[in-house]
């Protein structure tokens, strides 16, 4: 399932749209899409973390996800800036460090996913030969 579908499924569960409202299930799908670089999922995950919807409230983690989302989703920057005004200088440093860490984790997972797809493609080619 692609990141768009995962994001949509996460939002559906968060809102109870076409399915039962289930924050934990929604967060699970938003994380999957966010890990693949889906800006909307990253923004929605950040907002959920800020509000404590289905996860413990965590302003630093929320800031980090919204900071990443703001790269492709300008609206996410407005939410991030709202959190930024609430953070102490020390918390802001932690949030920026967490942003860097998340970006590295996302890049690592994307690299592993590409390697896995390439291995599968090679195996499929061998089967066809």
N, CA, C and O atoms as a GROMACS GRO file, in nm:
protein
  516
    1UNK      N    1   0.085  -0.118   0.000
    1UNK     CA    2   0.000   0.000   0.000
    1UNK      C    3   0.089   0.123   0.000
    1UNK      O    4   0.184   0.132   0.077
    2UNK      N    5   0.056   0.218  -0.087
    2UNK     CA    6   0.137   0.339  -0.099
    2UNK      C    7   0.112   0.439   0.013
    2UNK      O    8   0.017   0.426   0.090
    3UNK      N    9   0.199   0.538   0.020
    3UNK     CA   10   0.192   0.638   0.126
    3UNK      C   11   0.063   0.719   0.122
    3UNK      O   12   0.008   0.752   0.227
    4UNK      N   13   0.013   0.750   0.002
    4UNK     CA   14  -0.113   0.824  -0.007
    4UNK      C   15  -0.227   0.745   0.056
    4UNK      O   16  -0.307   0.799   0.132
    5UNK      N   17  -0.234   0.617   0.022
    5UNK     CA   18  -0.341   0.532   0.077
    5UNK      C   19  -0.326   0.517   0.228
    5UNK      O   20  -0.425   0.519   0.301
    6UNK      N   21  -0.202   0.502   0.274
    6UNK     CA   22  -0.179   0.491   0.418
    6UNK      C   23  -0.221   0.618   0.490
    6UNK      O   24  -0.282   0.613   0.597
    7UNK      N   25  -0.188   0.733   0.432
    7UNK     CA   26  -0.227   0.861   0.490
    7UNK      C   27  -0.380   0.871   0.497
    7UNK      O   28  -0.436   0.907   0.600
    8UNK      N   29  -0.445   0.840   0.385
    8UNK     CA   30  -0.591   0.848   0.382
    8UNK      C   31  -0.655   0.756   0.484
    8UNK      O   32  -0.750   0.794   0.552
    9UNK      N   33  -0.602   0.635   0.496
    9UNK     CA   34  -0.655   0.540   0.593
    9UNK      C   35  -0.634   0.592   0.736
    9UNK      O   36  -0.722   0.578   0.820
   10UNK      N   37  -0.519   0.651   0.762
   10UNK     CA   38  -0.493   0.709   0.893
   10UNK      C   39  -0.591   0.820   0.927
   10UNK      O   40  -0.644   0.825   1.038
   11UNK      N   41  -0.615   0.908   0.831
   11UNK     CA   42  -0.709   1.018   0.853
   11UNK      C   43  -0.850   0.963   0.875
   11UNK      O   44  -0.922   1.012   0.963
   12UNK      N   45  -0.889   0.864   0.797
   12UNK     CA   46  -1.022   0.804   0.814
   12UNK      C   47  -1.040   0.751   0.955
   12UNK      O   48  -1.145   0.772   1.017
   13UNK      N   49  -0.939   0.682   1.007
   13UNK     CA   50  -0.948   0.629   1.143
   13UNK      C   51  -0.948   0.741   1.247
   13UNK      O   52  -1.019   0.732   1.347
   14UNK      N   53  -0.869   0.845   1.224
   14UNK     CA   54  -0.864   0.956   1.320
   14UNK      C   55  -0.999   1.027   1.329
   14UNK      O   56  -1.040   1.072   1.436
   15UNK      N   57  -1.067   1.038   1.215
   15UNK     CA   58  -1.194   1.110   1.210
   15UNK      C   59  -1.316   1.020   1.227
   15UNK      O   60  -1.426   1.068   1.253
   16UNK      N   61  -1.296   0.889   1.212
   16UNK     CA   62  -1.411   0.799   1.213
   16UNK      C   63  -1.492   0.812   1.085
   16UNK      O   64  -1.614   0.797   1.086
   17UNK      N   65  -1.424   0.839   0.974
   17UNK     CA   66  -1.488   0.860   0.845
   17UNK      C   67  -1.489   0.729   0.767
   17UNK      O   68  -1.386   0.687   0.714
   18UNK      N   69  -1.604   0.664   0.760
   18UNK     CA   70  -1.615   0.537   0.689
   18UNK      C   71  -1.568   0.418   0.770
   18UNK      O   72  -1.569   0.306   0.720
   19UNK      N   73  -1.526   0.442   0.890
   19UNK     CA   74  -1.480   0.336   0.980
   19UNK      C   75  -1.498   0.385   1.123
   19UNK      O   76  -1.533   0.501   1.146
   20UNK      N   77  -1.474   0.299   1.218
   20UNK     CA   78  -1.486   0.343   1.357
   20UNK      C   79  -1.371   0.436   1.391
   20UNK      O   80  -1.260   0.421   1.339
   21UNK      N   81  -1.398   0.532   1.478
   21UNK     CA   82  -1.293   0.626   1.520
   21UNK      C   83  -1.196   0.550   1.609
   21UNK      O   84  -1.235   0.495   1.712
   22UNK      N   85  -1.070   0.546   1.567
   22UNK     CA   86  -0.968   0.470   1.639
   22UNK      C   87  -0.836   0.543   1.624
   22UNK      O   88  -0.764   0.525   1.525
   23UNK      N   89  -0.803   0.627   1.725
   23UNK     CA   90  -0.682   0.707   1.718
   23UNK      C   91  -0.557   0.621   1.704
   23UNK      O   92  -0.468   0.654   1.626
   24UNK      N   93  -0.550   0.512   1.779
   24UNK     CA   94  -0.429   0.428   1.773
   24UNK      C   95  -0.408   0.372   1.633
   24UNK      O   96  -0.296   0.369   1.583
   25UNK      N   97  -0.515   0.326   1.570
   25UNK     CA   98  -0.505   0.273   1.434
   25UNK      C   99  -0.470   0.386   1.336
   25UNK      O  100  -0.391   0.366   1.245
   26UNK      N  101  -0.529   0.502   1.356
   26UNK     CA  102  -0.499   0.616   1.271
   26UNK      C  103  -0.352   0.656   1.280
   26UNK      O  104  -0.288   0.681   1.179
   27UNK      N  105  -0.300   0.661   1.403
   27UNK     CA  106  -0.159   0.696   1.424
   27UNK      C  107  -0.069   0.593   1.356
   27UNK      O  108   0.032   0.630   1.295
   28UNK      N  109  -0.104   0.466   1.364
   28UNK     CA  110  -0.024   0.360   1.301
   28UNK      C  111  -0.009   0.387   1.151
   28UNK      O  112   0.102   0.378   1.097
   29UNK      N  113  -0.119   0.419   1.085
   29UNK     CA  114  -0.115   0.442   0.940
   29UNK      C  115  -0.049   0.575   0.906
   29UNK      O  116   0.022   0.585   0.806
   30UNK      N  117  -0.070   0.678   0.988
   30UNK     CA  118  -0.003   0.806   0.964
   30UNK      C  119   0.149   0.790   0.975
   30UNK      O  120   0.223   0.846   0.895
   31UNK      N  121   0.195   0.713   1.075
   31UNK     CA  122   0.339   0.691   1.090
   31UNK      C  123   0.398   0.620   0.969
   31UNK      O  124   0.506   0.655   0.922
   32UNK      N  125   0.326   0.519   0.919
   32UNK     CA  126   0.375   0.446   0.801
   32UNK      C  127   0.393   0.541   0.682
   32UNK      O  128   0.495   0.537   0.613
   33UNK      N  129   0.293   0.626   0.661
   33UNK     CA  130   0.302   0.720   0.549
   33UNK      C  131   0.407   0.828   0.576
   33UNK      O  132   0.481   0.867   0.486
   34UNK      N  133   0.413   0.877   0.699
   34UNK     CA  134   0.511   0.980   0.735
   34UNK      C  135   0.653   0.928   0.718
   34UNK      O  136   0.741   1.002   0.673
   35UNK      N  137   0.675   0.803   0.753
   35UNK     CA  138   0.808   0.743   0.737
   35UNK      C  139   0.852   0.735   0.591
   35UNK      O  140   0.971   0.726   0.561
   36UNK      N  141   0.754   0.738   0.500
   36UNK     CA  142   0.784   0.734   0.358
   36UNK      C  143   0.796   0.874   0.298
   36UNK      O  144   0.811   0.889   0.177
   37UNK      N  145   0.789   0.975   0.383
   37UNK     CA  146   0.807   1.112   0.337
   37UNK      C  147   0.680   1.183   0.296
   37UNK      O  148   0.686   1.288   0.231
   38UNK      N  149   0.564   1.129   0.330
   38UNK     CA  150   0.436   1.192   0.293
   38UNK      C  151   0.414   1.315   0.382
   38UNK      O  152   0.392   1.303   0.502
   39UNK      N  153   0.420   1.434   0.320
   39UNK     CA  154   0.410   1.559   0.394
   39UNK      C  155   0.280   1.575   0.472
   39UNK      O  156   0.280   1.622   0.585
   40UNK      N  157   0.168   1.536   0.412
   40UNK     CA  158   0.040   1.546   0.481
   40UNK      C  159   0.034   1.456   0.603
   40UNK      O  160  -0.017   1.496   0.708
   41UNK      N  161   0.088   1.336   0.590
   41UNK     CA  162   0.092   1.243   0.703
   41UNK      C  163   0.183   1.296   0.813
   41UNK      O  164   0.152   1.285   0.932
   42UNK      N  165   0.295   1.354   0.773
   42UNK     CA  166   0.388   1.411   0.871
   42UNK      C  167   0.320   1.525   0.948
   42UNK      O  168   0.334   1.536   1.070
   43UNK      N  169   0.246   1.609   0.875
   43UNK     CA  170   0.175   1.720   0.939
   43UNK      C  171   0.066   1.668   1.033
   43UNK      O  172   0.055   1.714   1.147
   44UNK      N  173  -0.013   1.573   0.985
   44UNK     CA  174  -0.121   1.520   1.070
   44UNK      C  175  -0.067   1.448   1.192
   44UNK      O  176  -0.126   1.454   1.299
   45UNK      N  177   0.045   1.379   1.175
   45UNK     CA  178   0.108   1.313   1.289
   45UNK      C  179   0.156   1.416   1.390
   45UNK      O  180   0.137   1.400   1.510
   46UNK      N  181   0.218   1.523   1.340
   46UNK     CA  182   0.264   1.630   1.429
   46UNK      C  183   0.149   1.693   1.506
   46UNK      O  184   0.161   1.718   1.626
   47UNK      N  185   0.038   1.716   1.439
   47UNK     CA  186  -0.079   1.775   1.506
   47UNK      C  187  -0.134   1.679   1.610
   47UNK      O  188  -0.169   1.721   1.720
   48UNK      N  189  -0.141   1.551   1.577
   48UNK     CA  190  -0.188   1.452   1.673
   48UNK      C  191  -0.098   1.446   1.796
   48UNK      O  192  -0.145   1.436   1.909
   49UNK      N  193   0.032   1.454   1.773
   49UNK     CA  194   0.128   1.453   1.885
   49UNK      C  195   0.112   1.579   1.971
   49UNK      O  196   0.122   1.572   2.093
   50UNK      N  197   0.087   1.691   1.907
   50UNK     CA  198   0.066   1.816   1.982
   50UNK      C  199  -0.060   1.809   2.067
   50UNK      O  200  -0.061   1.853   2.182
   51UNK      N  201  -0.166   1.752   2.009
   51UNK     CA  202  -0.295   1.745   2.080
   51UNK      C  203  -0.306   1.626   2.174
   51UNK      O  204  -0.391   1.625   2.263
   52UNK      N  205  -0.219   1.526   2.156
   52UNK     CA  206  -0.230   1.405   2.235
   52UNK      C  207  -0.342   1.314   2.186
   52UNK      O  208  -0.404   1.243   2.266
   53UNK      N  209  -0.369   1.316   2.057
   53UNK     CA  210  -0.473   1.232   1.997
   53UNK      C  211  -0.418   1.094   1.965
   53UNK      O  212  -0.349   1.078   1.864
   54UNK      N  213  -0.446   0.996   2.048
   54UNK     CA  214  -0.401   0.860   2.023
   54UNK      C  215  -0.258   0.832   2.062
   54UNK      O  216  -0.211   0.719   2.051
   55UNK      N  217  -0.189   0.934   2.108
   55UNK     CA  218  -0.051   0.923   2.154
   55UNK      C  219  -0.033   1.018   2.271
   55UNK      O  220  -0.110   1.113   2.287
   56UNK      N  221   0.068   0.993   2.354
   56UNK     CA  222   0.095   1.091   2.460
   56UNK      C  223   0.132   1.226   2.398
   56UNK      O  224   0.205   1.231   2.298
   57UNK      N  225   0.083   1.334   2.455
   57UNK     CA  226   0.114   1.468   2.406
   57UNK      C  227   0.265   1.490   2.416
   57UNK      O  228   0.326   1.464   2.519
   58UNK      N  229   0.324   1.538   2.306
   58UNK     CA  230   0.469   1.555   2.301
   58UNK      C  231   0.500   1.671   2.208
   58UNK      O  232   0.504   1.654   2.086
   59UNK      N  233   0.522   1.790   2.264
   59UNK     CA  234   0.544   1.909   2.182
   59UNK      C  235   0.675   1.903   2.104
   59UNK      O  236   0.684   1.957   1.994
   60UNK      N  237   0.776   1.839   2.160
   60UNK     CA  238   0.905   1.830   2.089
   60UNK      C  239   0.892   1.740   1.967
   60UNK      O  240   0.938   1.775   1.859
   61UNK      N  241   0.832   1.625   1.985
   61UNK     CA  242   0.812   1.533   1.872
   61UNK      C  243   0.717   1.596   1.769
   61UNK      O  244   0.737   1.581   1.648
   62UNK      N  245   0.614   1.665   1.817
   62UNK     CA  246   0.521   1.733   1.727
   62UNK      C  247   0.594   1.838   1.644
   62UNK      O  248   0.575   1.846   1.523
   63UNK      N  249   0.677   1.918   1.709
   63UNK     CA  250   0.754   2.020   1.640
   63UNK      C  251   0.841   1.956   1.532
   63UNK      O  252   0.846   2.004   1.419
   64UNK      N  253   0.908   1.846   1.567
   64UNK     CA  254   0.999   1.781   1.472
   64UNK      C  255   0.923   1.733   1.348
   64UNK      O  256   0.967   1.757   1.235
   65UNK      N  257   0.810   1.666   1.368
   65UNK     CA  258   0.733   1.616   1.253
   65UNK      C  259   0.680   1.732   1.169
   65UNK      O  260   0.682   1.726   1.046
   66UNK      N  261   0.632   1.837   1.235
   66UNK     CA  262   0.579   1.952   1.161
   66UNK      C  263   0.692   2.027   1.089
   66UNK      O  264   0.671   2.081   0.981
   67UNK      N  265   0.808   2.030   1.148
   67UNK     CA  266   0.924   2.093   1.084
   67UNK      C  267   0.959   2.019   0.955
   67UNK      O  268   0.988   2.082   0.853
   68UNK      N  269   0.957   1.888   0.959
   68UNK     CA  270   0.984   1.807   0.840
   68UNK      C  271   0.872   1.826   0.738
   68UNK      O  272   0.897   1.844   0.619
   69UNK      N  273   0.748   1.823   0.786
   69UNK     CA  274   0.633   1.839   0.696
   69UNK      C  275   0.637   1.973   0.624
   69UNK      O  276   0.597   1.983   0.508
   70UNK      N  277   0.687   2.077   0.692
   70UNK     CA  278   0.688   2.212   0.635
   70UNK      C  279   0.777   2.221   0.511
   70UNK      O  280   0.765   2.317   0.435
   71UNK      N  281   0.864   2.125   0.490
   71UNK     CA  282   0.948   2.124   0.370
   71UNK      C  283   0.860   2.119   0.245
   71UNK      O  284   0.887   2.187   0.146
   72UNK      N  285   0.753   2.038   0.250
   72UNK     CA  286   0.665   2.021   0.134
   72UNK      C  287   0.523   2.072   0.156
   72UNK      O  288   0.447   2.088   0.060
   73UNK      N  289   0.488   2.098   0.278
   73UNK     CA  290   0.352   2.142   0.312
   73UNK      C  291   0.362   2.274   0.388
   73UNK      O  292   0.374   2.274   0.511
   74UNK      N  293   0.357   2.388   0.318
   74UNK     CA  294   0.375   2.517   0.386
   74UNK      C  295   0.281   2.540   0.505
   74UNK      O  296   0.320   2.605   0.603
   75UNK      N  297   0.160   2.488   0.498
   75UNK     CA  298   0.065   2.505   0.608
   75UNK      C  299   0.120   2.444   0.737
   75UNK      O  300   0.092   2.494   0.846
   76UNK      N  301   0.197   2.337   0.726
   76UNK     CA  302   0.255   2.273   0.844
   76UNK      C  303   0.349   2.368   0.917
   76UNK      O  304   0.363   2.360   1.039
   77UNK      N  305   0.413   2.456   0.844
   77UNK     CA  306   0.502   2.554   0.906
   77UNK      C  307   0.428   2.645   1.002
   77UNK      O  308   0.486   2.688   1.103
   78UNK      N  309   0.303   2.676   0.973
   78UNK     CA  310   0.224   2.760   1.063
   78UNK      C  311   0.198   2.689   1.196
   78UNK      O  312   0.206   2.750   1.302
   79UNK      N  313   0.167   2.560   1.189
   79UNK     CA  314   0.147   2.482   1.312
   79UNK      C  315   0.278   2.472   1.390
   79UNK      O  316   0.280   2.485   1.512
   80UNK      N  317   0.388   2.447   1.316
   80UNK     CA  318   0.519   2.439   1.381
   80UNK      C  319   0.553   2.570   1.451
   80UNK      O  320   0.602   2.569   1.564
   81UNK      N  321   0.526   2.680   1.386
   81UNK     CA  322   0.555   2.811   1.445
   81UNK      C  323   0.473   2.836   1.571
   81UNK      O  324   0.520   2.900   1.665
   82UNK      N  325   0.350   2.785   1.572
   82UNK     CA  326   0.265   2.795   1.692
   82UNK      C  327   0.332   2.722   1.809
   82UNK      O  328   0.335   2.774   1.921
   83UNK      N  329   0.383   2.604   1.783
   83UNK     CA  330   0.451   2.528   1.888
   83UNK      C  331   0.580   2.598   1.927
   83UNK      O  332   0.614   2.606   2.045
   84UNK      N  333   0.652   2.648   1.827
   84UNK     CA  334   0.780   2.714   1.851
   84UNK      C  335   0.766   2.827   1.955
   84UNK      O  336   0.853   2.845   2.040
   85UNK      N  337   0.658   2.901   1.946
   85UNK     CA  338   0.637   3.012   2.040
   85UNK      C  339   0.616   2.962   2.183
   85UNK      O  340   0.637   3.038   2.278
   86UNK      N  341   0.576   2.838   2.198
   86UNK     CA  342   0.550   2.781   2.331
   86UNK      C  343   0.673   2.717   2.394
   86UNK      O  344   0.677   2.696   2.515
   87UNK      N  345   0.774   2.688   2.313
   87UNK     CA  346   0.890   2.614   2.361
   87UNK      C  347   0.992   2.705   2.427
   87UNK      O  348   1.012   2.820   2.386
   88UNK      N  349   1.057   2.653   2.529
   88UNK     CA  350   1.171   2.724   2.588
   88UNK      C  351   1.289   2.710   2.490
   88UNK      O  352   1.284   2.630   2.397
   89UNK      N  353   1.392   2.788   2.511
   89UNK     CA  354   1.510   2.782   2.424
   89UNK      C  355   1.570   2.641   2.427
   89UNK      O  356   1.610   2.589   2.322
   90UNK      N  357   1.578   2.579   2.545
   90UNK     CA  358   1.634   2.444   2.555
   90UNK      C  359   1.546   2.342   2.483
   90UNK      O  360   1.597   2.253   2.415
   91UNK      N  361   1.416   2.355   2.497
   91UNK     CA  362   1.324   2.263   2.430
   91UNK      C  363   1.332   2.280   2.278
   91UNK      O  364   1.322   2.183   2.204
   92UNK      N  365   1.352   2.404   2.233
   92UNK     CA  366   1.364   2.430   2.089
   92UNK      C  367   1.488   2.360   2.034
   92UNK      O  368   1.483   2.303   1.924
   93UNK      N  369   1.597   2.364   2.107
   93UNK     CA  370   1.720   2.295   2.064
   93UNK      C  371   1.694   2.145   2.054
   93UNK      O  372   1.735   2.081   1.958
   94UNK      N  373   1.626   2.090   2.154
   94UNK     CA  374   1.593   1.947   2.151
   94UNK      C  375   1.503   1.914   2.032
   94UNK      O  376   1.521   1.811   1.966
   95UNK      N  377   1.409   2.000   2.003
   95UNK     CA  378   1.317   1.977   1.892
   95UNK      C  379   1.392   1.982   1.759
   95UNK      O  380   1.363   1.902   1.669
   96UNK      N  381   1.486   2.072   1.746
   96UNK     CA  382   1.563   2.080   1.623
   96UNK      C  383   1.656   1.958   1.608
   96UNK      O  384   1.676   1.908   1.498
   97UNK      N  385   1.711   1.912   1.720
   97UNK     CA  386   1.792   1.790   1.716
   97UNK      C  387   1.707   1.670   1.677
   97UNK      O  388   1.751   1.585   1.600
   98UNK      N  389   1.585   1.664   1.731
   98UNK     CA  390   1.495   1.553   1.699
   98UNK      C  391   1.458   1.557   1.550
   98UNK      O  392   1.443   1.453   1.487
   99UNK      N  393   1.442   1.677   1.496
   99UNK     CA  394   1.413   1.690   1.353
   99UNK      C  395   1.524   1.625   1.271
   99UNK      O  396   1.497   1.547   1.180
  100UNK      N  397   1.648   1.656   1.302
  100UNK     CA  398   1.762   1.599   1.230
  100UNK      C  399   1.764   1.447   1.243
  100UNK      O  400   1.789   1.376   1.145
  101UNK      N  401   1.738   1.399   1.364
  101UNK     CA  402   1.736   1.255   1.388
  101UNK      C  403   1.626   1.187   1.306
  101UNK      O  404   1.650   1.084   1.244
  102UNK      N  405   1.506   1.244   1.306
  102UNK     CA  406   1.396   1.187   1.228
  102UNK      C  407   1.428   1.184   1.079
  102UNK      O  408   1.401   1.086   1.011
  103UNK      N  409   1.486   1.292   1.029
  103UNK     CA  410   1.522   1.296   0.887
  103UNK      C  411   1.620   1.184   0.853
  103UNK      O  412   1.607   1.119   0.749
  104UNK      N  413   1.718   1.160   0.940
  104UNK     CA  414   1.813   1.051   0.916
  104UNK      C  415   1.743   0.916   0.920
  104UNK      O  416   1.772   0.828   0.839
  105UNK      N  417   1.650   0.898   1.014
  105UNK     CA  418   1.576   0.772   1.024
  105UNK      C  419   1.491   0.749   0.899
  105UNK      O  420   1.488   0.638   0.845
  106UNK      N  421   1.423   0.854   0.854
  106UNK     CA  422   1.339   0.842   0.734
  106UNK      C  423   1.424   0.807   0.614
  106UNK      O  424   1.389   0.718   0.537
  107UNK      N  425   1.537   0.876   0.596
  107UNK     CA  426   1.626   0.848   0.484
  107UNK      C  427   1.677   0.704   0.490
  107UNK      O  428   1.685   0.637   0.387
  108UNK      N  429   1.711   0.657   0.610
  108UNK     CA  430   1.759   0.520   0.625
  108UNK      C  431   1.653   0.418   0.587
  108UNK      O  432   1.682   0.320   0.519
  109UNK      N  433   1.528   0.441   0.632
  109UNK     CA  434   1.420   0.348   0.597
  109UNK      C  435   1.391   0.351   0.448
  109UNK      O  436   1.364   0.247   0.388
  110UNK      N  437   1.397   0.469   0.387
  110UNK     CA  438   1.374   0.478   0.243
  110UNK      C  439   1.483   0.403   0.167
  110UNK      O  440   1.454   0.334   0.069
  111UNK      N  441   1.606   0.416   0.211
  111UNK     CA  442   1.717   0.345   0.148
  111UNK      C  443   1.697   0.194   0.160
  111UNK      O  444   1.716   0.121   0.062
  112UNK      N  445   1.659   0.147   0.278
  112UNK     CA  446   1.636   0.004   0.298
  112UNK      C  447   1.521  -0.046   0.212
  112UNK      O  448   1.527  -0.156   0.157
  113UNK      N  449   1.415   0.035   0.198
  113UNK     CA  450   1.300  -0.002   0.115
  113UNK      C  451   1.343  -0.015  -0.031
  113UNK      O  452   1.300  -0.107  -0.101
  114UNK      N  453   1.427   0.078  -0.077
  114UNK     CA  454   1.475   0.074  -0.215
  114UNK      C  455   1.561  -0.051  -0.238
  114UNK      O  456   1.548  -0.118  -0.340
  115UNK      N  457   1.648  -0.082  -0.142
  115UNK     CA  458   1.732  -0.202  -0.154
  115UNK      C  459   1.644  -0.328  -0.160
  115UNK      O  460   1.670  -0.418  -0.240
  116UNK      N  461   1.541  -0.333  -0.077
  116UNK     CA  462   1.451  -0.449  -0.075
  116UNK      C  463   1.378  -0.462  -0.208
  116UNK      O  464   1.365  -0.573  -0.261
  117UNK      N  465   1.330  -0.352  -0.262
  117UNK     CA  466   1.262  -0.354  -0.392
  117UNK      C  467   1.356  -0.399  -0.503
  117UNK      O  468   1.317  -0.473  -0.593
  118UNK      N  469   1.481  -0.354  -0.496
  118UNK     CA  470   1.580  -0.392  -0.597
  118UNK      C  471   1.610  -0.543  -0.588
  118UNK      O  472   1.620  -0.610  -0.691
  119UNK      N  473   1.624  -0.596  -0.467
  119UNK     CA  474   1.645  -0.741  -0.451
  119UNK      C  475   1.529  -0.820  -0.510
  119UNK      O  476   1.550  -0.919  -0.580
  120UNK      N  477   1.407  -0.776  -0.482
  120UNK     CA  478   1.288  -0.844  -0.533
  120UNK      C  479   1.285  -0.838  -0.686
  120UNK      O  480   1.252  -0.936  -0.752
  121UNK      N  481   1.319  -0.723  -0.741
  121UNK     CA  482   1.322  -0.709  -0.886
  121UNK      C  483   1.422  -0.806  -0.948
  121UNK      O  484   1.394  -0.869  -1.049
  122UNK      N  485   1.541  -0.818  -0.886
  122UNK     CA  486   1.642  -0.912  -0.937
  122UNK      C  487   1.594  -1.056  -0.928
  122UNK      O  488   1.614  -1.134  -1.021
  123UNK      N  489   1.529  -1.090  -0.816
  123UNK     CA  490   1.475  -1.227  -0.801
  123UNK      C  491   1.369  -1.254  -0.907
  123UNK      O  492   1.366  -1.363  -0.965
  124UNK      N  493   1.283  -1.157  -0.932
  124UNK     CA  494   1.180  -1.174  -1.034
  124UNK      C  495   1.242  -1.191  -1.172
  124UNK      O  496   1.193  -1.269  -1.252
  125UNK      N  497   1.350  -1.117  -1.199
  125UNK     CA  498   1.418  -1.128  -1.328
  125UNK      C  499   1.479  -1.267  -1.344
  125UNK      O  500   1.476  -1.324  -1.453
  126UNK      N  501   1.535  -1.322  -1.237
  126UNK     CA  502   1.595  -1.456  -1.242
  126UNK      C  503   1.488  -1.561  -1.270
  126UNK      O  504   1.512  -1.656  -1.344
  127UNK      N  505   1.371  -1.543  -1.211
  127UNK     CA  506   1.261  -1.638  -1.231
  127UNK      C  507   1.214  -1.635  -1.376
  127UNK      O  508   1.175  -1.738  -1.431
  128UNK      N  509   1.219  -1.519  -1.437
  128UNK     CA  510   1.172  -1.505  -1.575
  128UNK      C  511   1.276  -1.556  -1.676
  128UNK      O  512   1.241  -1.587  -1.789
  129UNK      N  513   1.402  -1.564  -1.634
  129UNK     CA  514   1.509  -1.606  -1.727
  129UNK      C  515   1.510  -1.755  -1.749
  129UNK      O  516   1.593  -1.806  -1.824
   0.00000   0.00000   0.00000
